[in-house]
Amino acid sequence: MNYQQAQAYLDSLQFHKIKLGLDSMRSFLARVGRPEQGLKYVHVAGTNGKGSVCATLLTILSEAGYRVGLYTSPHLSSVRERFRINNQYISEQDFARLSTRIRVALGDDLITYFEFTTALALLWFAESDLDLVILETGLGGRLDATNVVKPLVSVITNVSMDHEAWLGTTLDAVAGEKAGIIKPGVPVVSGVADDDSRVVVERVCAEQAAPLYLFGREFDTILLADGNWAWHGKDHVLEGRLYDQLRCGMRGSYQVENAALALAVLPLLEKEEIMVSPEIARRGLANVRWPGRLEYFCLDRIGRQEISASGGEGDRICYLLDGAHNPAGVESLVATLREEYSFGRLIVVWGAMIDKDSARTLPEVAVLAEHLILTRPEGERSAEPEQLMEQVSPELRSRCELIRGVASALARAEELATSNDDLIVVAGSLYLIGAVRQQLLGELVEVV
């Protein structure tokens, strides 16, 4: 297959619905020589912040000179975004070659889209002479296709309600699925809150004799007078460890906790001779970027070129793209808008999947928006604008406009942003973020 054929074949697997379980994944990997064996991993699960922790680890370790693979999901506009080695995405040629190998090995059998991409990632990493691989779970953890590896360190960022149809309708049930990545004797770094999720994680760690390093207990952060912050270890393993004068490259006060989790992983990797100095950690942290997650930029209204938000009197439009799609994520977005941004009018473009809890998320954003445009990103699971309108309180519906096409919705938002001080926020679904980002900034990966 060439790249286009490989992409079409992968897309056809979308009709093979989500299926949690490891049997087919293990069976397939056995057919292709167990590529997951022989690699060193950090395995990352959680409800929010997984991608940020992964991106932070990748950036810091790349800065330190290591060769690191990264597998994340979902992507914004190109499936190749899921596969990286340091700052290099998988090439179209490698994607096509490995897709062909998978398809031939499958024969008449079928696997899911996510199982296919996970297998492709493992095959690519196995042939690439890496120091470390960072794997992000796709859904849950216990039965997630990535859970076929034994990592050096497991990370569980936090646990809140999301994907209830697959993970359970209570916090302890969801936490139990996330905690399924915990392996015997493998250290766990976590940011779970002091609630039922922590009880579950602590219990599973005890059962598996897995050392647990909790944010706020074994390590913590301190806000410094100059606006920077410091990380320090507090238990017998991390005690004496200090990273100071830190500043996150990504916006959002909650990114400090995500960064703290990533920093806690570093001392635990030293047993494998993966060493990172405080100076390199500091420099790497400042350089972290994660597209589509509180991504802020301004474009010249005429030339559509990216410009500084504070640059002169030119006519510009400023955007904030954020993949917030569950209650905890939207809560963080709203807090960031209140605490870190000043703007004239807030214009929100919102689109969401039908299975997401828009009744809890959309009202939080609607209250802040002077104008709310409800749209529909492509995809069979996307909610119709009329369905989203039902989640807006009657007194706020006069602020709403229903525009089904994403391009038309964005054009309308730009028409409403008449002042340089206005801000267009795009949120609710990473599918929406991907479509808008592609229109505004082009592809994240090069198009051959």
C-alpha positions as CSV (number, residue, x, y, z in Angstrom):
1,M,0.0,0.0,0.0
2,N,1.1,3.6,-0.6
3,Y,0.3,6.2,2.1
4,Q,-3.1,7.1,0.8
5,Q,-4.1,3.5,0.5
6,A,-2.8,2.8,4.0
7,Q,-4.8,5.8,5.4
8,A,-7.9,4.6,3.7
9,Y,-7.5,1.1,5.1
10,L,-7.0,2.4,8.6
11,D,-10.1,4.7,8.2
12,S,-12.1,1.7,7.3
13,L,-11.4,0.2,10.7
14,Q,-13.4,3.0,12.2
15,F,-16.5,0.8,11.5
16,H,-15.0,-1.8,13.8
17,K,-16.2,-0.2,17.0
18,I,-14.3,0.4,20.3
19,K,-13.5,-2.9,21.9
20,L,-11.7,-3.0,25.2
21,G,-9.5,-6.1,25.8
22,L,-5.9,-7.3,25.3
23,D,-6.4,-10.7,23.7
24,S,-6.4,-9.6,20.1
25,M,-3.6,-7.2,20.7
26,R,-1.4,-9.8,22.3
27,S,-2.2,-12.3,19.6
28,F,-1.4,-9.9,16.8
29,L,1.9,-8.8,18.4
30,A,2.9,-12.4,18.6
31,R,2.4,-12.8,14.9
32,V,4.8,-9.9,14.1
33,G,7.6,-10.9,16.5
34,R,6.7,-9.2,19.8
35,P,7.9,-5.7,18.9
36,E,6.9,-4.5,22.4
37,Q,9.6,-6.5,24.0
38,G,13.1,-5.1,24.4
39,L,11.9,-1.5,24.7
40,K,11.9,0.7,27.8
41,Y,8.6,2.5,28.6
42,V,6.9,5.2,30.6
43,H,3.2,4.4,30.5
44,V,0.8,7.3,31.1
45,A,-2.9,7.1,32.0
46,G,-5.5,9.5,33.5
47,T,-8.5,11.6,32.6
48,N,-6.8,14.9,31.8
49,G,-3.2,16.0,31.4
50,K,-1.9,12.8,29.9
51,G,-0.8,14.5,26.7
52,S,0.8,17.4,28.5
53,V,2.8,15.0,30.8
54,C,3.9,13.0,27.7
55,A,4.9,16.1,25.8
56,T,6.8,17.5,28.8
57,L,8.8,14.2,29.2
58,L,9.5,14.0,25.5
59,T,10.8,17.6,25.3
60,I,13.0,17.4,28.4
61,L,14.5,14.0,27.5
62,S,15.1,15.2,23.9
63,E,16.8,18.3,25.3
64,A,19.0,16.0,27.3
65,G,20.1,14.2,24.2
66,Y,18.1,11.0,24.4
67,R,16.2,9.4,21.5
68,V,12.6,9.0,22.7
69,G,9.5,7.6,21.0
70,L,6.1,9.1,21.7
71,Y,2.7,7.6,21.0
72,T,-0.4,9.6,21.8
73,S,-4.0,10.0,20.7
74,P,-6.2,11.3,19.2
75,H,-4.7,13.4,16.5
76,L,-5.8,16.8,15.3
77,S,-5.8,16.5,11.5
78,S,-3.2,13.8,10.4
79,V,-2.9,10.3,11.9
80,R,0.9,10.7,11.6
81,E,0.7,13.1,14.6
82,R,0.3,10.1,16.9
83,F,3.8,8.8,16.2
84,R,7.0,10.8,17.0
85,I,10.6,10.3,17.7
86,N,11.8,13.4,19.4
87,N,10.5,16.2,17.2
88,Q,10.2,14.0,14.0
89,Y,6.8,12.6,13.0
90,I,6.6,9.3,11.2
91,S,7.1,9.6,7.5
92,E,4.5,8.7,5.0
93,Q,6.8,6.0,3.6
94,D,7.3,4.3,7.0
95,F,3.6,4.6,7.8
96,A,2.6,2.9,4.5
97,R,5.3,0.2,4.9
98,L,4.3,-0.7,8.4
99,S,0.6,-0.5,7.6
100,T,1.2,-3.0,4.8
101,R,3.0,-5.3,7.1
102,I,0.2,-5.2,9.6
103,R,-2.5,-5.8,7.0
104,V,-0.6,-8.8,5.6
105,A,-0.1,-10.3,9.0
106,L,-3.8,-9.8,9.8
107,G,-5.0,-11.7,6.8
108,D,-8.8,-11.9,7.1
109,D,-8.8,-10.9,10.8
110,L,-9.7,-7.5,12.0
111,I,-8.5,-5.3,14.8
112,T,-9.7,-1.9,15.9
113,Y,-8.4,1.5,14.7
114,F,-6.6,2.0,18.0
115,E,-5.1,-1.5,18.1
116,F,-3.8,-0.9,14.6
117,T,-2.1,2.4,15.4
118,T,-0.7,1.0,18.7
119,A,0.8,-2.0,16.8
120,L,2.2,0.4,14.2
121,A,3.8,2.5,16.9
122,L,5.4,-0.5,18.5
123,L,6.7,-1.8,15.2
124,W,8.2,1.6,14.3
125,F,9.8,2.1,17.8
126,A,11.2,-1.4,17.8
127,E,13.3,-0.7,14.7
128,S,14.4,2.8,15.6
129,D,17.1,2.3,18.3
130,L,15.4,4.3,21.1
131,D,16.5,5.1,24.6
132,L,12.9,5.2,25.9
133,V,9.2,5.1,24.7
134,I,6.4,7.1,26.2
135,L,3.0,5.5,25.7
136,E,-0.3,7.3,26.3
137,T,-3.3,5.2,26.9
138,G,-6.3,5.7,24.6
139,L,-9.2,4.8,26.9
140,G,-9.0,3.8,30.5
141,G,-5.9,1.6,31.1
142,R,-6.7,-2.0,32.3
143,L,-8.0,-3.1,28.9
144,D,-6.4,-0.5,26.8
145,A,-4.4,-1.8,23.8
146,T,-1.2,-0.1,25.2
147,N,-1.4,-2.1,28.3
148,V,0.7,-4.9,26.9
149,V,4.0,-3.5,28.2
150,K,5.8,-3.5,31.5
151,P,7.1,0.0,31.9
152,L,9.9,1.5,34.0
153,V,7.5,4.0,35.5
154,S,3.7,4.2,35.3
155,V,1.9,7.6,35.5
156,I,-1.7,8.2,36.4
157,T,-2.4,12.0,36.1
158,N,-5.8,12.3,37.7
159,V,-9.2,10.7,37.6
160,S,-12.6,12.3,36.9
161,M,-15.7,11.2,35.2
162,D,-15.3,10.6,31.4
163,H,-16.2,7.8,29.0
164,E,-18.7,6.4,31.5
165,A,-20.2,4.0,28.9
166,W,-16.9,2.1,28.8
167,L,-15.2,2.9,32.2
168,G,-18.1,2.9,34.7
169,T,-20.5,5.4,36.3
170,T,-18.7,5.9,39.6
171,L,-15.3,7.5,40.3
172,D,-13.9,4.4,41.9
173,A,-14.9,2.3,38.9
174,V,-13.2,4.7,36.5
175,A,-10.2,4.8,38.8
176,G,-10.1,1.0,38.8
177,E,-9.8,1.1,35.0
178,K,-7.0,3.7,35.1
179,A,-5.2,1.8,37.9
180,G,-5.1,-1.2,35.6
181,I,-1.8,0.0,34.2
182,I,-0.1,-0.6,37.6
183,K,2.3,-3.5,37.3
184,P,4.1,-5.5,40.1
185,G,7.0,-3.6,41.5
186,V,6.8,-0.8,39.0
187,P,6.8,2.7,40.6
188,V,3.8,4.9,40.0
189,V,3.7,8.7,39.8
190,S,0.3,10.2,40.3
191,G,-1.7,13.4,40.7
192,V,-5.0,11.8,41.8
193,A,-7.0,13.9,44.2
194,D,-7.8,13.0,47.8
195,D,-11.0,11.2,47.0
196,D,-12.2,7.7,45.9
197,S,-9.7,7.7,43.1
198,R,-6.8,8.0,45.5
199,V,-8.2,5.2,47.6
200,V,-8.3,2.9,44.5
201,V,-4.8,3.8,43.3
202,E,-3.3,3.3,46.8
203,R,-5.0,0.0,47.2
204,V,-3.8,-1.3,43.8
205,C,-0.3,-0.1,44.4
206,A,-0.3,-1.9,47.7
207,E,-1.6,-5.1,46.1
208,Q,1.1,-4.9,43.4
209,A,3.9,-3.9,45.7
210,A,4.3,-0.8,43.4
211,P,5.9,2.2,45.1
212,L,3.6,5.2,44.9
213,Y,4.8,8.8,44.5
214,L,1.9,11.2,45.0
215,F,1.8,14.9,44.1
216,G,1.5,16.8,47.3
217,R,2.9,14.0,49.4
218,E,6.2,12.5,48.0
219,F,6.8,15.7,45.9
220,D,5.4,19.1,45.7
221,T,5.7,22.6,44.1
222,I,6.4,26.0,45.5
223,L,5.4,29.3,43.9
224,L,8.3,31.7,44.0
225,A,8.1,35.5,44.4
226,D,9.2,36.2,40.8
227,G,6.4,34.1,39.4
228,N,8.5,31.1,38.7
229,W,8.1,27.9,40.7
230,A,10.2,25.1,42.2
231,W,9.8,21.3,42.5
232,H,11.1,19.4,45.4
233,G,11.1,15.8,46.5
234,K,9.9,15.0,50.0
235,D,10.2,11.2,50.6
236,H,13.3,9.0,51.2
237,V,13.7,8.4,47.4
238,L,13.1,11.9,46.1
239,E,14.2,13.8,49.2
240,G,16.9,16.4,48.4
241,R,15.8,16.6,44.7
242,L,15.2,20.2,43.7
243,Y,14.4,21.9,40.4
244,D,14.0,25.6,40.8
245,Q,13.3,28.7,38.7
246,L,10.9,26.7,36.6
247,R,8.4,28.2,34.1
248,C,6.0,26.2,31.9
249,G,6.0,26.7,28.2
250,M,2.3,25.9,28.1
251,R,-0.4,28.2,29.5
252,G,-2.8,27.3,32.3
253,S,-2.0,27.2,36.0
254,Y,-2.9,23.5,36.0
255,Q,0.1,22.8,33.8
256,V,2.3,23.2,36.9
257,E,0.9,20.0,38.3
258,N,1.3,18.2,34.9
259,A,4.9,19.4,34.8
260,A,5.5,18.3,38.4
261,L,4.4,14.7,37.5
262,A,6.8,14.7,34.6
263,L,9.6,15.9,36.7
264,A,8.9,13.2,39.3
265,V,9.5,10.6,36.7
266,L,13.0,11.8,36.0
267,P,14.7,10.6,39.2
268,L,13.0,7.2,38.8
269,L,14.6,6.7,35.4
270,E,18.1,7.1,36.7
271,K,18.3,3.4,37.5
272,E,18.4,2.9,33.7
273,E,21.2,5.5,33.3
274,I,18.7,8.1,31.9
275,M,20.1,11.2,33.6
276,V,18.8,14.8,33.3
277,S,20.4,17.8,35.0
278,P,18.2,20.5,36.6
279,E,19.5,23.0,34.1
280,I,18.3,20.8,31.2
281,A,15.0,20.1,32.9
282,R,14.4,23.8,33.3
283,R,15.2,24.6,29.7
284,G,13.2,21.7,28.4
285,L,10.1,22.6,30.4
286,A,10.2,26.2,29.1
287,N,10.1,24.8,25.5
288,V,7.2,22.4,25.8
289,R,4.4,22.9,23.2
290,W,1.3,20.8,22.8
291,P,-0.8,21.9,19.8
292,G,-4.6,22.3,20.5
293,R,-4.2,22.5,24.2
294,L,-4.6,26.1,25.4
295,E,-2.8,27.1,22.2
296,Y,-2.9,30.9,21.9
297,F,-1.9,32.8,18.8
298,C,-2.8,35.9,16.8
299,L,-3.1,36.2,13.0
300,D,-3.0,39.3,10.9
301,R,-6.5,39.8,9.7
302,I,-5.5,40.5,6.1
303,G,-2.4,38.4,5.4
304,R,-3.4,35.6,7.8
305,Q,0.2,35.4,9.1
306,E,1.0,34.7,12.7
307,I,2.0,37.8,14.6
308,S,2.7,38.9,18.2
309,A,-0.3,39.5,20.4
310,S,1.3,42.8,21.5
311,G,2.8,43.8,18.2
312,G,1.8,47.3,17.1
313,E,-1.6,48.5,16.0
314,G,-2.1,46.1,13.1
315,D,-5.5,44.6,12.6
316,R,-5.4,41.1,14.1
317,I,-7.5,38.3,15.4
318,C,-6.5,36.3,18.5
319,Y,-7.5,32.7,19.1
320,L,-7.3,30.2,21.9
321,L,-7.7,26.6,20.9
322,D,-8.3,24.1,23.6
323,G,-9.4,20.4,23.4
324,A,-11.4,20.7,26.7
325,H,-14.2,18.2,26.3
326,N,-15.0,16.8,29.8
327,P,-16.1,18.6,33.0
328,A,-12.7,18.7,34.5
329,G,-11.1,20.0,31.3
330,V,-13.7,22.7,30.8
331,E,-13.3,23.7,34.4
332,S,-9.6,24.2,33.8
333,L,-10.3,26.2,30.6
334,V,-12.7,28.5,32.4
335,A,-10.3,29.1,35.3
336,T,-7.5,29.9,32.8
337,L,-9.7,32.4,31.0
338,R,-10.6,34.1,34.2
339,E,-7.1,34.1,35.7
340,E,-4.7,34.5,32.8
341,Y,-6.4,36.4,30.0
342,S,-7.9,39.8,29.5
343,F,-10.1,40.4,26.5
344,G,-12.8,42.7,25.2
345,R,-15.4,40.3,23.9
346,L,-15.2,36.5,24.2
347,I,-16.5,34.7,21.2
348,V,-16.7,30.9,21.6
349,V,-17.0,28.3,18.8
350,W,-18.2,25.1,20.4
351,G,-18.7,21.6,19.0
352,A,-18.8,18.3,20.8
353,M,-19.4,14.6,20.5
354,I,-22.9,13.3,21.2
355,D,-21.6,11.0,24.0
356,K,-19.9,13.9,25.9
357,D,-21.5,15.5,29.0
358,S,-22.4,18.8,27.3
359,A,-25.0,19.4,30.0
360,R,-22.1,19.9,32.5
361,T,-19.5,21.5,30.2
362,L,-21.3,23.9,27.8
363,P,-23.1,26.0,30.4
364,E,-19.7,26.8,32.1
365,V,-18.5,28.3,28.9
366,A,-21.8,29.9,27.8
367,V,-21.8,32.1,30.9
368,L,-18.5,33.7,29.9
369,A,-19.2,34.1,26.2
370,E,-20.7,37.2,24.7
371,H,-21.4,35.3,21.6
372,L,-21.6,31.5,21.4
373,I,-21.5,29.7,18.0
374,L,-22.5,26.1,18.1
375,T,-21.2,24.0,15.2
376,R,-20.7,20.4,14.2
377,P,-17.2,18.9,13.4
378,E,-17.2,16.0,10.9
379,G,-17.7,12.6,12.4
380,E,-20.6,10.2,13.0
381,R,-20.5,10.8,16.7
382,S,-20.7,14.6,16.5
383,A,-23.7,16.3,18.2
384,E,-25.9,18.5,16.1
385,P,-25.9,22.3,17.0
386,E,-29.6,22.0,17.9
387,Q,-28.8,19.3,20.4
388,L,-26.1,21.4,22.0
389,M,-28.5,24.4,22.2
390,E,-30.7,22.3,24.5
391,Q,-27.9,22.4,27.1
392,V,-27.8,26.2,27.2
393,S,-30.1,27.8,29.7
394,P,-33.0,29.8,28.2
395,E,-31.7,33.1,29.4
396,L,-28.4,32.6,27.5
397,R,-29.8,31.4,24.2
398,S,-30.0,34.8,22.8
399,R,-26.2,34.8,22.7
400,C,-26.2,31.6,20.6
401,E,-26.0,31.1,16.9
402,L,-26.2,27.7,15.2
403,I,-23.9,27.2,12.2
404,R,-23.4,23.6,11.2
405,G,-20.3,23.9,9.0
406,V,-17.0,24.5,10.9
407,A,-15.5,26.8,8.3
408,S,-18.7,28.9,8.3
409,A,-18.7,29.0,12.1
410,L,-15.1,30.2,12.2
411,A,-15.8,32.8,9.5
412,R,-18.7,34.1,11.6
413,A,-16.6,34.3,14.7
414,E,-13.9,36.3,12.9
415,E,-16.6,38.6,11.6
416,L,-17.8,39.2,15.2
417,A,-14.2,39.9,16.4
418,T,-14.1,43.5,15.4
419,S,-11.5,44.6,18.0
420,N,-7.9,43.6,18.6
421,D,-8.9,43.0,22.2
422,D,-11.5,40.4,21.3
423,L,-10.7,36.7,21.7
424,I,-12.0,33.7,19.8
425,V,-12.1,30.5,21.9
426,V,-12.5,27.2,20.0
427,A,-13.3,24.2,22.3
428,G,-15.5,21.2,23.1
429,S,-13.9,18.6,20.8
430,L,-10.4,17.8,19.5
431,Y,-12.1,17.0,16.1
432,L,-13.2,20.6,16.1
433,I,-9.8,21.9,17.2
434,G,-8.1,19.8,14.4
435,A,-10.4,21.3,11.7
436,V,-10.0,24.9,12.9
437,R,-6.3,24.6,13.5
438,Q,-5.7,23.2,10.0
439,Q,-7.7,26.1,8.5
440,L,-5.8,28.7,10.5
441,L,-2.2,27.3,10.7
442,G,-2.1,24.5,8.2
443,E,-1.0,20.9,8.9
444,L,1.1,20.1,12.0
445,V,3.0,17.5,10.0
446,E,4.4,18.1,6.5
447,V,2.3,17.0,3.6
448,V,4.3,15.1,1.0
